Amino acid sequence: MPGVIVVETISSRLSEFAYSLRLKNIPEDVVNRAKLHILDALGIMMATYDLDDVKRVVNVVRILGGLPESTVIGHGFKASAPNAALANAVMAHSVDYDDTHLGSGMHLSCTTVPTALAVGEMVNASGKDVLEAVIAAYEVNARLGLAAPWLFH
């Protein structure tokens, strides 16, 4: 189109990277590590679902209502995907046992895993799709964290 200037932004590059990521192109050790992070995050969520601070957040999520799109782990109900991700992220980080990306200081699993699971459940994604989303989110967030180390904690 004449007169149109297309500017590639960092956001567009990261978005394209995440969108085009495919499991078949990821090294097996990275895939296995991502699976371990997912299991670790789920274990922490299951271990912390009944802590008082978690119950407070879950109560707010319950009050907010919304479409029952995604499971709030350990509480027997579904909430909107964003609110389920929030409650599950609080569980994943509430005892600070989640992973830390040392270069950036970011706790990647407590945000990426609950979000990927909530959105995956909402859209009926396959396990492969959720795993790809987790790997893409780890990579994008780690790169952002490395660009501004220890400013995202």
C-alpha positions as CSV (number, residue, x, y, z in Angstrom):
1,M,0.0,0.0,0.0
2,P,1.6,3.3,-1.0
3,G,2.4,5.7,1.9
4,V,2.1,3.0,4.5
5,I,5.0,2.3,6.7
6,V,5.1,-1.0,8.6
7,V,7.2,-0.9,11.8
8,E,8.2,-4.1,13.4
9,T,8.0,-3.7,17.2
10,I,9.4,-5.8,20.0
11,S,5.8,-6.8,20.9
12,S,5.1,-7.9,17.4
13,R,8.3,-10.0,17.2
14,L,7.6,-11.6,20.6
15,S,3.9,-12.3,19.6
16,E,5.0,-13.8,16.3
17,F,7.5,-16.0,18.1
18,A,5.0,-17.2,20.6
19,Y,2.3,-17.8,18.0
20,S,4.6,-19.8,15.7
21,L,6.3,-21.9,18.4
22,R,5.7,-25.6,17.8
23,L,6.5,-28.5,20.1
24,K,8.2,-30.4,17.3
25,N,10.8,-27.7,17.0
26,I,11.6,-27.6,20.8
27,P,14.5,-29.7,22.1
28,E,13.4,-32.7,24.2
29,D,15.2,-31.5,27.3
30,V,13.3,-28.2,27.2
31,V,10.0,-30.0,26.7
32,N,10.7,-32.3,29.7
33,R,11.8,-29.3,31.8
34,A,8.5,-27.5,31.0
35,K,6.5,-30.6,32.0
36,L,8.4,-30.7,35.3
37,H,7.6,-27.0,35.9
38,I,3.9,-27.6,35.2
39,L,3.8,-30.6,37.6
40,D,5.7,-28.5,40.2
41,A,3.3,-25.6,39.9
42,L,0.3,-28.0,40.2
43,G,1.8,-29.6,43.2
44,I,2.2,-26.2,44.9
45,M,-1.3,-25.2,44.0
46,M,-2.7,-28.4,45.5
47,A,-0.6,-28.0,48.7
48,T,-1.7,-24.4,49.2
49,Y,-5.4,-24.4,48.2
50,D,-6.6,-24.1,51.8
51,L,-4.3,-21.4,53.1
52,D,-6.1,-18.4,54.6
53,D,-4.7,-15.9,52.1
54,V,-5.6,-18.2,49.2
55,K,-9.1,-18.6,50.6
56,R,-9.5,-14.8,50.6
57,V,-8.6,-14.5,47.0
58,V,-10.8,-17.5,46.0
59,N,-13.7,-15.9,47.9
60,V,-13.2,-12.7,45.9
61,V,-13.1,-14.7,42.6
62,R,-16.3,-16.5,43.7
63,I,-18.0,-13.2,44.4
64,L,-17.0,-11.7,41.1
65,G,-18.8,-14.5,39.3
66,G,-18.6,-14.6,35.5
67,L,-18.8,-17.5,33.1
68,P,-17.6,-20.8,34.5
69,E,-14.7,-21.3,32.0
70,S,-11.8,-22.6,34.1
71,T,-11.3,-24.6,37.2
72,V,-10.2,-22.9,40.5
73,I,-8.0,-25.7,41.8
74,G,-9.2,-27.4,45.0
75,H,-12.3,-25.3,45.4
76,G,-14.9,-27.2,43.4
77,F,-16.0,-24.4,41.1
78,K,-15.1,-22.8,37.8
79,A,-14.6,-19.0,37.3
80,S,-13.9,-16.9,34.3
81,A,-10.5,-17.8,32.8
82,P,-8.8,-14.6,34.0
83,N,-10.2,-15.0,37.5
84,A,-9.4,-18.7,37.7
85,A,-5.8,-17.9,36.5
86,L,-5.6,-15.3,39.3
87,A,-6.7,-17.6,42.0
88,N,-4.5,-20.4,40.8
89,A,-1.5,-18.1,40.4
90,V,-1.9,-17.0,44.0
91,M,-1.8,-20.6,45.1
92,A,1.2,-21.3,42.9
93,H,3.2,-18.4,44.6
94,S,1.7,-18.2,48.1
95,V,4.5,-20.1,49.8
96,D,7.2,-18.9,47.5
97,Y,8.3,-22.4,46.5
98,D,7.9,-21.7,42.8
99,D,10.8,-21.5,40.4
100,T,12.9,-18.4,40.0
101,H,14.6,-17.4,36.7
102,L,18.0,-16.3,38.1
103,G,18.9,-13.9,35.3
104,S,15.7,-11.9,35.7
105,G,14.5,-12.7,39.2
106,M,11.1,-13.6,37.9
107,H,8.9,-16.4,39.2
108,L,7.8,-17.8,35.8
109,S,5.7,-20.8,36.7
110,C,3.3,-19.0,39.0
111,T,2.0,-16.8,36.2
112,T,2.6,-18.9,33.1
113,V,1.2,-22.3,34.2
114,P,-2.1,-21.1,35.8
115,T,-2.7,-18.8,32.8
116,A,-2.0,-21.5,30.2
117,L,-4.2,-24.0,32.1
118,A,-7.1,-21.5,32.5
119,V,-7.1,-20.4,28.8
120,G,-6.5,-24.0,27.7
121,E,-9.5,-25.2,29.6
122,M,-11.6,-22.3,28.3
123,V,-10.8,-23.0,24.7
124,N,-10.7,-26.8,25.1
125,A,-7.1,-26.9,24.0
126,S,-5.1,-30.1,23.9
127,G,-2.3,-30.9,26.4
128,K,0.2,-30.3,23.5
129,D,-1.3,-26.8,23.0
130,V,-1.0,-26.0,26.7
131,L,2.5,-27.3,26.8
132,E,3.4,-25.1,23.8
133,A,1.8,-22.1,25.5
134,V,3.8,-22.7,28.7
135,I,7.1,-23.0,26.8
136,A,6.3,-19.8,24.7
137,A,5.4,-17.9,27.8
138,Y,8.5,-19.0,29.7
139,E,10.7,-17.9,26.8
140,V,9.0,-14.5,26.2
141,N,8.8,-13.7,29.9
142,A,12.4,-14.7,30.5
143,R,13.6,-12.5,27.7
144,L,11.6,-9.6,29.0
145,G,13.0,-10.2,32.4
146,L,16.6,-10.3,31.0
147,A,16.0,-7.0,29.3
148,A,15.2,-5.4,32.7
149,P,16.7,-7.8,35.3
150,W,15.2,-7.9,38.7
151,L,12.7,-5.1,37.9
152,F,9.7,-7.4,37.6
153,H,9.7,-9.1,41.0
